[in-house]
Amino acid sequence: MKKINVDETTCIGCGACAAQYPENFDLDPSTGLSKVISNENASEDMADLCPIGAIHVEESESCNCTENCECNGNCECNNEN
């Protein structure tokens, strides 16, 4: 399974990811930066879309949660594993 990560120190909040993949990304209203809302159908195309390389898509052995989940594969947040 693949997991999407957004490097908040690199993200400039351009919104390209949220515009192209609204089911996976949203812009955080408090920071103006991109945040992952779902890892469903994650692909390298998402990383390629970011103009400054703030998005990384990696293989993961954990659940299909957002980047902030710390369940270590024992997901209880109702996302598909």
N, C-alpha and C positions, 0 to 999 in steps of 0.2 A: 504494500500500500504506500501511497505517496503522501507526503506532508508538505504544506506550504508554509514558508516563513517569510516575514517581512522584516528587514533590518531597519528599525526605527531611527537609527543614527544616520542612515543613508537616504531614506524615503524623503521626498520633497512634497508629497501630497498632491501630485499632478492629477490624480484620479483616473489615469488610463486603465488601471487594473479594474477599478470598480465599474467603469463604463463598459468595458469589454466582458467582464465576468462578475456581474452583480450578485450572482448566487454564491460567490466565493469571497468577495472583498467588499468592504464598506469604508468610508472615510470617517474616522473617529471625530465627532464634533468638538471634543475638548482639545485635541491635538492637531487636527487637520490632516493627520497622517493615515495611511492605509492600514487596515486591520483585517485579518483573516476571520471570516465568519463560517467558513465550511471548507473542508478538504475534499469534498465530493468531486470526483472526476479531475483531480489535480493532474496537470501536465506541464512539461517543460515549456510549452508555448506561453504559459503564464509568466514564467521568468523572462522569456525572450521579449515580452511585451513592455516590460519596465525600461524606460529610457536611461535610467542610471544604475540598473542592476541591483535594486534593493530587494527583489523577490527571488527566493531560492526554493526550488522544489526538490525534495530529497526522499529517498526510500526510508520508510519508518517501520519499525516492528511494533509500535504502540497503536493506539486506537486512531480513529479517523476524526479526532477532535480539532478544535482550533489550536493555534500555536501556544496559547497560555495554559493548556490543560497539562496537569502534572500527574495524571492517573497511572502512568507507566504500564498502559495496556489493560488496566482494570477499570474501564470506563463505566461511569454511572450517569453520564450526562445525556443519555438517549440518542447519541449520534451512532450511526452504523459503524461497526467495527470491520 
